[in-house]
Amino acid sequence: MPLPPGGETAWPPPELNPVARKLNEWSAWYSGDTDALTSVYSLAGSATTPLSQRFFQSDKPLGASGPATIARSFWGAPLTPGTQRTKLHAPVASDIAELSANLLFSEMPKFTSTDSVTQKELDAFQTDGMHSSLREAAETCAALGGVFLKVVWDQVLSDRPWLCPVAPELAIPSWSWDRLQAVTFWTVLHEDEDVTLRLLEMHEIGSISYGLYQGTPTELGDRLPLSAYEGTADLAALYGDDGVMLTNLPWLTAAYVPNVKPNRIWRGVRCAANLGRSDFSGIEPLMDAFDEAWTSWMRDLRLAKSRIIVPNAMLETEGPGQGARVNLDREVFVGVDGMLGSSDGKDIVLSQFAIRVSEHMQTTEALFEQIVSSAGYSVQSFGGKGDVAAVTATEVQARKEQSLTTRGQKILYWRPALQQLFQALLGIDREVFGNRSKPEAGIDVAFPVAVQPSMQEQAQTLSLLAAAESMSIYLRVQNLHPTWTKAQIQVETDRILAERPDKAPAAVPPAPQPVLPQQ
């Protein structure tokens, strides 16, 4: 599959416009940028921002003739002229994405291979840098419905390849049935009013192709040799102006990890039917209402500030046409007529409204619980009602059951993607850096248990199994240290047997020899 020819080719491809608009909406919630939320949910930026989303639109389809209408939306409501912006945003969306990443990658998964040399190379990849990249990718995945990961390397910067997360709005995937066949990543290298310089990077099985294009903000433009731009001259030196690099691998050097499936909102969009579903999908109106409730609560606080209403006679004029003011810091007012006891209703009036704390608290709690539950998580996972600090691991698991179920569902998509990616990593490690790994041997990925039992609970369980003579010392050590290798487990088992010779297995006596009859 070649790179696009360029010319007047629209970029990004127009068939992905529905995806781009929704990704823009989820991105605004994830970032917590109030300007982005206002732009997404109002018509103000729709004429100039092609990715803006006309939220709560009427039954009139997008692009239909006639004026567009917008239903009630807190972030879409225009600001009253002459007033300050007082809308508040509570970062519930970013908290949900962060929780998802923590549930999946608070600990590094264990990668194992049946080949000892390959296992040694796998252990070298399991670093803090790899761990942080996977956690970053998981947070993006939860927010935007999926994430791409690609294998990258630079022999000047590192002695082995690594994984780089890519947001879905910067990738054009190609599918074979429901499997990723190829993907084209694109990066804007330079942009002004007239010229946009883009670098396209297409990953296929067996090759990676690079293309430099000079066009406009909406068109790909002419393809240039890689040596024509300083930022891509290093690629030209390695792979020529055509920019084709052969990997000699039977695996794709990139992968797409969907957040969860099935896809509810893009079932009718052919090019997006295989994309994942964001944790925010369907709860955008609830998060909008949550921000409105918080803003109303803070508005009550502002309105409840103690205010003093004074008669006109107490005001000091600033001059003709300049208005008047009163200095409330003065302790003594001299010569003010009608200040106290006035019969014409011009007394000093103290104004202080009540703060509806209980009503707002109940509203925000109900909205938060519904948002979190609809996203697939338990409120206790956010430190909500029911402190779980002093309970057993079984009780913690029961209270967080919904979150753990969602975690298990997401692992179903992460495990096969990581298996393929680490095979590609080992393949590039062998082809480019000359290491002797054998990724063909296969790789197993094991995610750690989300809720770890305490040491006391583990000791009690193992003690009962040992008393029932239903578990060997080797298996007990393995159960207590699941991340240890077989050699480490065997060494610890031998030490325990050496310290407790009475528990060492007795030597098996030789089998008795049969007595043959004498001739």
TORTOR-100421 format. One line per 4 residues: number of its first residue (from 1); their letters; for each residue x, y, z of C-alpha. Coordinates in nm, 2 decimals, always signed. Example, Ala and Ser with C-alpha at 12.3 -4.5 7.8 and 13.67 -1.06 7.14 Angstrom:
<sites>
1 = as = +1.23/-0.45/+0.78; +1.37/-0.11/+0.71;
</sites>
This chain:
<sites>
1 = mplp = +0.00/+0.00/+0.00; +0.18/+0.32/-0.11; +0.16/+0.66/+0.05; -0.10/+0.91/-0.08;
5 = pgge = +0.00/+1.07/-0.41; -0.05/+1.42/-0.27; -0.18/+1.71/-0.49; -0.53/+1.82/-0.40;
9 = tawp = -0.59/+1.52/-0.17; -0.79/+1.65/+0.13; -0.61/+1.60/+0.46; -0.71/+1.47/+0.70;
13 = ppel = -0.93/+1.24/+0.49; -1.29/+1.39/+0.49; -1.45/+1.05/+0.57; -1.29/+1.08/+0.92;
17 = npva = -1.46/+1.41/+1.00; -1.72/+1.25/+1.23; -1.44/+1.09/+1.42; -1.24/+1.41/+1.44;
21 = rkln = -1.53/+1.60/+1.58; -1.59/+1.35/+1.85; -1.23/+1.32/+1.93; -1.21/+1.70/+1.96;
25 = ewsa = -1.51/+1.69/+2.21; -1.35/+1.42/+2.42; -1.01/+1.60/+2.41; -1.18/+1.92/+2.54;
29 = wysg = -1.32/+1.73/+2.84; -0.99/+1.55/+2.90; -0.78/+1.86/+2.89; -1.02/+2.06/+3.11;
33 = dtda = -0.96/+2.37/+2.90; -1.27/+2.59/+2.94; -1.20/+2.78/+2.62; -1.20/+2.44/+2.43;
37 = ltsv = -1.53/+2.34/+2.59; -1.69/+2.67/+2.50; -1.57/+2.64/+2.14; -1.69/+2.28/+2.11;
41 = ysla = -2.04/+2.34/+2.26; -2.12/+2.67/+2.09; -2.15/+2.78/+1.73; -1.90/+3.06/+1.78;
45 = gsat = -1.61/+2.86/+1.65; -1.79/+2.63/+1.40; -1.72/+2.86/+1.10; -1.35/+2.88/+1.16;
49 = tpls = -1.28/+2.55/+1.35; -1.37/+2.25/+1.14; -1.34/+2.01/+1.43; -1.59/+2.19/+1.65;
53 = qrff = -1.88/+1.98/+1.76; -2.24/+2.12/+1.74; -2.35/+1.96/+2.07; -2.72/+1.88/+2.14;
57 = qsdk = -2.80/+1.96/+1.78; -3.15/+1.94/+1.65; -3.28/+1.66/+1.42; -3.15/+1.86/+1.12;
61 = plga = -2.84/+1.67/+0.99; -2.50/+1.83/+1.00; -2.45/+2.03/+0.68; -2.83/+2.07/+0.61;
65 = sgpa = -2.95/+2.40/+0.48; -3.09/+2.66/+0.72; -2.96/+2.79/+1.05; -2.83/+2.54/+1.30;
69 = tiar = -3.00/+2.52/+1.64; -2.85/+2.42/+1.97; -3.05/+2.30/+2.27; -2.97/+2.38/+2.63;
73 = sfwg = -2.60/+2.34/+2.71; -2.41/+2.49/+3.00; -2.08/+2.53/+2.82; -2.26/+2.63/+2.50;
77 = aplt = -2.46/+2.92/+2.65; -2.31/+3.25/+2.54; -2.16/+3.49/+2.80; -2.38/+3.79/+2.88;
81 = pgtq = -2.22/+4.11/+2.75; -2.05/+4.31/+3.02; -2.01/+4.02/+3.27; -1.72/+3.82/+3.38;
85 = rtkl = -1.68/+3.45/+3.31; -1.78/+3.26/+3.63; -1.82/+2.91/+3.49; -1.62/+2.64/+3.67;
89 = hapv = -1.50/+2.31/+3.54; -1.45/+2.01/+3.77; -1.19/+1.77/+3.62; -1.40/+1.45/+3.64;
93 = asdi = -1.31/+1.34/+3.29; -0.94/+1.36/+3.35; -0.98/+1.18/+3.68; -1.16/+0.90/+3.51;
97 = aels = -0.88/+0.86/+3.25; -0.62/+0.87/+3.52; -0.80/+0.61/+3.72; -0.82/+0.38/+3.42;
101 = anll = -0.44/+0.41/+3.36; -0.36/+0.35/+3.73; -0.58/+0.04/+3.73; -0.40/-0.11/+3.43;
105 = fsem = -0.04/+0.00/+3.48; +0.01/+0.09/+3.85; +0.26/-0.20/+3.82; +0.45/-0.31/+3.52;
109 = pkft = +0.31/-0.63/+3.35; +0.53/-0.93/+3.34; +0.66/-1.03/+2.99; +0.79/-1.39/+2.96;
113 = stds = +0.93/-1.61/+2.69; +1.02/-1.98/+2.67; +1.36/-1.89/+2.52; +1.62/-1.80/+2.78;
117 = vtqk = +1.81/-1.55/+2.56; +1.48/-1.39/+2.46; +1.38/-1.36/+2.82; +1.70/-1.18/+2.90;
121 = elda = +1.62/-0.92/+2.63; +1.26/-0.89/+2.75; +1.38/-0.82/+3.10; +1.60/-0.53/+2.96;
125 = fqtd = +1.29/-0.37/+2.81; +1.10/-0.37/+3.13; +1.23/-0.04/+3.26; +1.07/+0.27/+3.41;
129 = gmhs = +1.07/+0.44/+3.07; +0.87/+0.16/+2.92; +0.64/+0.16/+3.22; +0.57/+0.53/+3.20;
133 = slre = +0.50/+0.51/+2.82; +0.24/+0.23/+2.87; +0.07/+0.43/+3.15; +0.07/+0.74/+2.93;
137 = aaet = -0.08/+0.54/+2.65; -0.35/+0.39/+2.88; -0.46/+0.74/+2.99; -0.49/+0.86/+2.64;
141 = caal = -0.67/+0.54/+2.55; -0.94/+0.59/+2.81; -1.00/+0.95/+2.72; -1.00/+0.92/+2.33;
145 = ggvf = -1.14/+0.57/+2.29; -0.81/+0.41/+2.18; -0.44/+0.48/+2.13; -0.17/+0.38/+1.88;
149 = lkvv = +0.17/+0.26/+1.99; +0.46/+0.24/+1.75; +0.82/+0.10/+1.77; +1.08/+0.37/+1.73;
153 = wdqv = +1.46/+0.37/+1.76; +1.76/+0.60/+1.74; +2.11/+0.44/+1.76; +2.24/+0.78/+1.88;
157 = lsdr = +2.00/+0.81/+2.17; +1.96/+0.45/+2.29; +2.11/+0.11/+2.24; +1.76/-0.05/+2.20;
161 = pwlc = +1.42/+0.04/+2.05; +1.13/+0.17/+2.26; +0.75/+0.23/+2.23; +0.60/+0.57/+2.15;
165 = pvap = +0.23/+0.65/+2.21; +0.04/+0.83/+1.94; -0.30/+1.00/+1.98; -0.57/+0.86/+1.75;
169 = elai = -0.63/+1.20/+1.58; -0.28/+1.18/+1.43; -0.33/+0.84/+1.27; -0.51/+0.71/+0.96;
173 = psws = -0.56/+0.33/+1.01; -0.63/+0.07/+0.74; -0.82/-0.24/+0.84; -0.85/-0.60/+0.72;
177 = wdrl = -1.17/-0.72/+0.87; -1.12/-0.61/+1.23; -0.74/-0.63/+1.24; -0.50/-0.34/+1.18;
181 = qavt = -0.34/-0.39/+0.84; -0.15/-0.06/+0.81; -0.15/+0.28/+0.97; -0.02/+0.62/+0.86;
185 = fwtv = +0.09/+0.87/+1.12; +0.12/+1.23/+1.03; +0.30/+1.53/+1.19; +0.29/+1.90/+1.10;
189 = lhed = +0.65/+2.02/+1.07; +0.57/+2.37/+0.96; +0.25/+2.57/+0.93; +0.15/+2.93/+0.83;
193 = edvt = -0.14/+3.09/+0.66; -0.06/+2.95/+0.32; +0.18/+2.66/+0.35; +0.16/+2.35/+0.56;
197 = lrll = +0.45/+2.10/+0.57; +0.36/+1.75/+0.68; +0.56/+1.43/+0.74; +0.37/+1.10/+0.68;
201 = emhe = +0.49/+0.78/+0.83; +0.32/+0.46/+0.71; +0.38/+0.13/+0.90; +0.31/-0.19/+0.71;
205 = igsi = +0.41/-0.55/+0.77; +0.77/-0.56/+0.66; +0.83/-0.19/+0.59; +0.80/+0.17/+0.71;
209 = sygl = +0.76/+0.44/+0.45; +0.82/+0.82/+0.50; +0.68/+1.10/+0.28; +0.73/+1.48/+0.29;
213 = yqgt = +0.44/+1.69/+0.16; +0.40/+2.06/+0.11; +0.04/+2.17/+0.09; -0.23/+2.39/+0.26;
217 = ptel = -0.41/+2.34/+0.59; -0.68/+2.14/+0.41; -0.48/+1.97/+0.13; -0.19/+1.74/+0.13;
221 = gdrl = +0.00/+1.91/-0.16; +0.30/+1.80/-0.35; +0.54/+1.53/-0.23; +0.89/+1.65/-0.18;
225 = plsa = +1.22/+1.46/-0.14; +1.30/+1.40/+0.22; +1.63/+1.59/+0.18; +1.44/+1.91/+0.09;
229 = yegt = +1.37/+1.99/+0.45; +1.63/+2.01/+0.73; +1.41/+1.83/+0.98; +1.39/+1.52/+0.75;
233 = adla = +1.74/+1.52/+0.61; +1.85/+1.25/+0.86; +1.57/+1.02/+0.72; +1.70/+1.09/+0.37;
237 = alyg = +2.05/+0.99/+0.47; +1.93/+0.66/+0.61; +1.66/+0.55/+0.36; +1.70/+0.78/+0.06;
241 = ddgv = +1.46/+1.04/-0.07; +1.20/+0.78/-0.12; +1.20/+0.70/+0.25; +1.14/+0.33/+0.25;
245 = mltn = +1.28/+0.12/+0.53; +1.25/-0.26/+0.52; +1.21/-0.42/+0.86; +1.23/-0.78/+0.74;
249 = lpwl = +0.97/-0.87/+1.01; +0.64/-1.06/+0.99; +0.49/-0.82/+1.25; +0.35/-0.47/+1.22;
253 = taay = +0.57/-0.22/+1.40; +0.26/-0.04/+1.53; -0.06/-0.14/+1.70; -0.39/+0.00/+1.79;
257 = vpnv = -0.54/-0.06/+2.14; -0.91/+0.01/+2.17; -1.03/+0.12/+2.50; -1.35/-0.09/+2.51;
261 = kpnr = -1.58/-0.24/+2.25; -1.83/-0.26/+2.09; -1.83/+0.08/+1.93; -2.17/+0.24/+1.99;
265 = iwrg = -2.14/+0.58/+1.81; -1.95/+0.49/+1.49; -2.12/+0.17/+1.39; -2.24/+0.34/+1.07;
269 = vrca = -1.91/+0.50/+0.99; -1.72/+0.23/+0.79; -1.37/+0.37/+0.84; -1.43/+0.40/+1.22;
273 = anlg = -1.63/+0.09/+1.30; -1.32/-0.08/+1.45; -1.22/+0.21/+1.67; -1.27/+0.19/+2.05;
277 = rsdf = -1.52/+0.37/+2.27; -1.41/+0.64/+2.51; -1.49/+0.63/+2.88; -1.66/+0.97/+2.83;
281 = sgie = -1.89/+0.84/+2.56; -2.26/+0.91/+2.65; -2.18/+1.09/+2.98; -2.09/+1.43/+2.82;
285 = plmd = -2.43/+1.58/+2.92; -2.39/+1.46/+3.27; -2.04/+1.62/+3.30; -2.19/+1.94/+3.15;
289 = afde = -2.46/+1.93/+3.42; -2.20/+1.86/+3.69; -2.01/+2.17/+3.60; -2.33/+2.37/+3.60;
293 = awts = -2.41/+2.25/+3.95; -2.06/+2.34/+4.08; -2.09/+2.68/+3.92; -2.43/+2.73/+4.08;
297 = wmrd = -2.28/+2.64/+4.42; -2.00/+2.89/+4.39; -2.25/+3.15/+4.26; -2.44/+3.10/+4.59;
301 = lrla = -2.12/+3.18/+4.78; -2.06/+3.49/+4.58; -2.42/+3.62/+4.62; -2.41/+3.53/+4.99;
305 = ksri = -2.13/+3.78/+5.06; -2.25/+4.04/+5.31; -2.34/+4.36/+5.12; -2.46/+4.70/+5.25;
309 = ivpn = -2.71/+4.90/+5.07; -2.69/+5.27/+5.15; -2.90/+5.58/+5.06; -2.79/+5.81/+4.79;
313 = amle = -2.70/+6.08/+5.04; -2.41/+5.86/+5.16; -2.25/+5.84/+4.82; -1.96/+6.06/+4.72;
317 = tegp = -1.98/+6.18/+4.36; -1.68/+6.15/+4.13; -1.79/+6.45/+3.92; -2.04/+6.50/+3.64;
321 = gqga = -2.09/+6.18/+3.45; -1.84/+5.99/+3.67; -2.09/+5.81/+3.90; -2.07/+5.79/+4.28;
325 = rvnl = -1.92/+5.57/+4.54; -1.92/+5.50/+4.92; -1.62/+5.43/+5.14; -1.72/+5.15/+5.37;
329 = drev = -1.39/+5.17/+5.55; -1.48/+5.50/+5.71; -1.58/+5.46/+6.08; -1.75/+5.80/+6.12;
333 = fvgv = -1.99/+5.97/+5.88; -2.05/+6.33/+5.94; -2.34/+6.54/+5.82; -2.53/+6.26/+5.64;
337 = dgml = -2.90/+6.34/+5.64; -3.15/+6.05/+5.68; -2.87/+5.81/+5.78; -3.06/+5.64/+6.07;
341 = gssd = -3.43/+5.63/+6.16; -3.54/+5.78/+5.83; -3.90/+5.76/+5.76; -3.86/+5.77/+5.38;
345 = gkdi = -3.71/+5.41/+5.36; -3.35/+5.52/+5.31; -3.19/+5.34/+5.60; -2.87/+5.13/+5.56;
349 = vlsq = -2.98/+4.78/+5.46; -2.77/+4.46/+5.52; -2.81/+4.20/+5.24; -2.69/+3.85/+5.29;
353 = fair = -2.85/+3.55/+5.11; -2.85/+3.19/+5.23; -2.61/+2.93/+5.09; -2.79/+2.62/+4.97;
357 = vseh = -2.51/+2.38/+5.07; -2.72/+2.07/+5.13; -2.91/+2.10/+4.80; -2.59/+2.15/+4.60;
361 = mqtt = -2.40/+1.87/+4.78; -2.68/+1.62/+4.71; -2.70/+1.73/+4.35; -2.33/+1.70/+4.28;
365 = ealf = -2.29/+1.37/+4.46; -2.58/+1.22/+4.26; -2.43/+1.35/+3.93; -2.08/+1.23/+4.02;
369 = eqiv = -2.20/+0.88/+4.11; -2.40/+0.85/+3.79; -2.10/+0.98/+3.58; -1.86/+0.73/+3.74;
373 = ssag = -2.10/+0.44/+3.72; -2.18/+0.51/+3.36; -1.81/+0.52/+3.28; -1.77/+0.17/+3.43;
377 = ysvq = -1.61/+0.24/+3.77; -1.70/+0.23/+4.14; -1.72/+0.55/+4.34; -1.49/+0.39/+4.60;
381 = sfgg = -1.21/+0.38/+4.34; -1.21/+0.76/+4.36; -1.18/+0.77/+4.74; -1.56/+0.83/+4.77;
385 = kgdv = -1.80/+0.69/+5.03; -1.68/+0.40/+5.23; -1.32/+0.42/+5.33; -1.15/+0.10/+5.24;
389 = aavt = -0.82/+0.15/+5.42; -0.89/-0.08/+5.72; -1.07/-0.37/+5.55; -0.95/-0.69/+5.39;
393 = atev = -0.85/-0.74/+5.03; -1.18/-0.94/+4.97; -1.39/-0.65/+5.10; -1.19/-0.40/+4.89;
397 = qark = -1.25/-0.62/+4.58; -1.62/-0.64/+4.66; -1.65/-0.26/+4.69; -1.45/-0.19/+4.37;
401 = eqsl = -1.60/-0.48/+4.17; -1.73/-0.26/+3.89; -1.39/-0.09/+3.85; -1.21/-0.43/+3.85;
405 = ttrg = -1.46/-0.57/+3.60; -1.38/-0.28/+3.36; -1.01/-0.33/+3.42; -1.04/-0.70/+3.32;
409 = qkil = -1.24/-0.60/+3.01; -0.96/-0.36/+2.90; -0.69/-0.61/+2.96; -0.85/-0.83/+2.69;
413 = ywrp = -0.75/-0.56/+2.43; -0.42/-0.47/+2.58; -0.27/-0.82/+2.61; -0.27/-0.92/+2.24;
417 = alqq = -0.15/-0.57/+2.14; +0.14/-0.58/+2.38; +0.23/-0.93/+2.27; +0.26/-0.82/+1.91;
421 = lfqa = +0.44/-0.50/+1.99; +0.70/-0.67/+2.20; +0.76/-0.92/+1.93; +0.82/-0.63/+1.69;
425 = llgi = +1.05/-0.46/+1.96; +1.26/-0.78/+1.98; +1.26/-0.81/+1.60; +1.40/-0.45/+1.56;
429 = drev = +1.63/-0.51/+1.84; +1.77/-0.81/+1.65; +1.77/-0.65/+1.30; +1.90/-0.31/+1.39;
433 = fgnr = +2.10/-0.36/+1.71; +2.22/-0.72/+1.65; +2.09/-0.88/+1.97; +2.02/-1.25/+1.96;
437 = skpe = +1.66/-1.26/+2.07; +1.40/-1.50/+1.92; +1.06/-1.33/+1.91; +0.92/-1.62/+1.71;
441 = agid = +0.92/-1.82/+2.03; +0.62/-1.62/+2.15; +0.57/-1.38/+2.44; +0.32/-1.41/+2.73;
445 = vafp = +0.19/-1.10/+2.90; +0.07/-1.13/+3.26; -0.10/-0.83/+3.44; -0.06/-0.82/+3.82;
449 = vavq = -0.35/-0.87/+4.05; -0.53/-0.54/+4.10; -0.60/-0.59/+4.48; -0.31/-0.75/+4.66;
453 = psmq = -0.39/-0.93/+4.98; -0.20/-0.83/+5.29; +0.10/-1.02/+5.41; -0.10/-1.15/+5.71;
457 = eqaq = -0.38/-1.28/+5.48; -0.12/-1.45/+5.25; +0.06/-1.61/+5.55; -0.27/-1.75/+5.68;
461 = tlsl = -0.37/-1.89/+5.34; -0.03/-2.05/+5.28; -0.03/-2.19/+5.64; -0.36/-2.36/+5.59;
465 = laaa = -0.25/-2.51/+5.26; +0.07/-2.63/+5.41; -0.12/-2.79/+5.70; -0.35/-2.97/+5.46;
469 = esms = -0.04/-3.09/+5.27; -0.19/-2.96/+4.95; +0.09/-2.72/+4.84; +0.47/-2.78/+4.81;
473 = iylr = +0.73/-2.53/+4.94; +0.82/-2.44/+4.58; +0.46/-2.34/+4.50; +0.43/-2.15/+4.83;
477 = vqnl = +0.74/-1.94/+4.74; +0.60/-1.89/+4.39; +0.27/-1.78/+4.53; +0.43/-1.53/+4.76;
481 = hptw = +0.67/-1.39/+4.49; +0.48/-1.41/+4.16; +0.73/-1.19/+3.98; +1.04/-1.41/+4.06;
485 = tkaq = +1.20/-1.63/+3.80; +1.21/-2.01/+3.83; +1.57/-1.99/+3.93; +1.50/-1.75/+4.21;
489 = iqve = +1.21/-1.96/+4.34; +1.43/-2.27/+4.33; +1.71/-2.10/+4.52; +1.47/-1.98/+4.79;
493 = tdri = +1.32/-2.33/+4.82; +1.66/-2.48/+4.86; +1.74/-2.23/+5.14; +1.42/-2.31/+5.32;
497 = laer = +1.50/-2.69/+5.30; +1.85/-2.63/+5.41; +1.73/-2.44/+5.72; +1.48/-2.71/+5.80;
501 = pdka = +1.64/-3.04/+5.74; +1.36/-3.22/+5.92; +1.13/-3.11/+5.64; +1.36/-3.22/+5.36;
505 = paav = +1.21/-3.50/+5.15; +1.34/-3.84/+5.26; +1.55/-4.04/+5.01; +1.35/-4.28/+4.82;
509 = ppap = +1.48/-4.64/+4.88; +1.58/-4.84/+4.58; +1.32/-5.08/+4.45; +1.37/-5.44/+4.57;
513 = qpvl = +1.53/-5.68/+4.32; +1.32/-5.99/+4.24; +1.45/-6.32/+4.37; +1.50/-6.56/+4.09;
517 = pqq = +1.45/-6.94/+4.16; +1.76/-7.15/+4.17; +1.82/-7.38/+3.88;
</sites>
